[in-house]
Every structure is written in C-alpha cells, then in structure tokens.
C-alpha cells in the first residue's frame, strides 16, 4: 500500500512523498482497545526524538500476548 501511494503521479510533488515520509497504519491498530498502539506509532513517527526508547511493535506484541494470549499476525504499521 505504501509503495502504491509513493508511486501515484498526482502525489509526486507532495513533500512527504518526495522525502519518503509516508507511513501506513492498519485500522486494527488504531481503533478500540488497540488505539493506544496506533497512538504510539504516530508519536514515534512524528516525534522520534521524544520516543527513542519506545518500540510500538514490541508494546503491541506484549499487549496481544498478555490480554489475548495470541501472537501478532501480519503487518500493522509500515515503516
């Protein structure tokens, strides 16, 4: 999906596209109980210097293991 967005000719002059700063977030990681995970990804992307010690993927995996006794399957955020 990210590659598709980056390759759209109508977006070629958008600064985020030119700079490769396009992020994709799965709606499952941005709604309901998991909304905090989506917020962590956004915080990390927009303010990486403030969240150097936070790994949203690791927090997400820990949450899924603890509360659902499952393993994550698939991609929830990129890059």
N, C-alpha and C positions, 0 to 999 in steps of 0.2 A: 504494500500500500504506500509506503514512504517513497519507494522508487517511482511509483506511478505519479505521485504528487510532484516530486522533483523533476519529472520529465515533461510535465504539462507546459506547452509553449506559452500559454497565456499567463503563466506564473513566473516566467523566466526573469522578469525584472523585479520581482519581489525580493527584497534584501535577505529575508530569512532563507529563501530558496537559493539565492546566489551564494550565501555563506554556509549552506548545508545545515542550517539550524532548524530543520523541520523534524518534529517529534510526533510519534503516533502512540496513542494511549487507548487500549482496549476499553470499551464501555464497562466491562465486568470489573475493571479495577478502578472505576470512577463512579460507582453508584452503590447504594445500600451500605451494608456493613463494611465493604471494602473501599468506601470512598476515601478513607484516610490514606489508603495506599496510593490512590490517584493523586491526592494532595501531596504526598511525599515525592512522587515522581515530578510533579510540577515544580515543587520547591527546589528540588535538586537541579532541574533543567534551568530554571530562571535565576537561581541564586546558588550556583555550585560552591562558591567560596564560603557560604554560610552553612552548607550541609555536606562538607567534605567527609565527615565521619559517618554519614548515613548512606546505607545501601537499600533503596526501596525494594529491590528484588529479594534481598535477604529478609527484610521485615515482612514482606508479603508471604514468602515461603514459611516463615516461622508462624505467622498468623494462621495460615491454612493447616499446618500440621497441628498446632495447639487446639484450635477450635473446631476443626472439621476432621482431624485425623486423616488427612489426604496429602498428596503431593501435587504441586502445581503441574499443569499440563498445558503446553502451548506458550505463545508469547503474549505478554500483557502490555509491554511498552518497548518502544524502539526509537532511537538507540539508547 
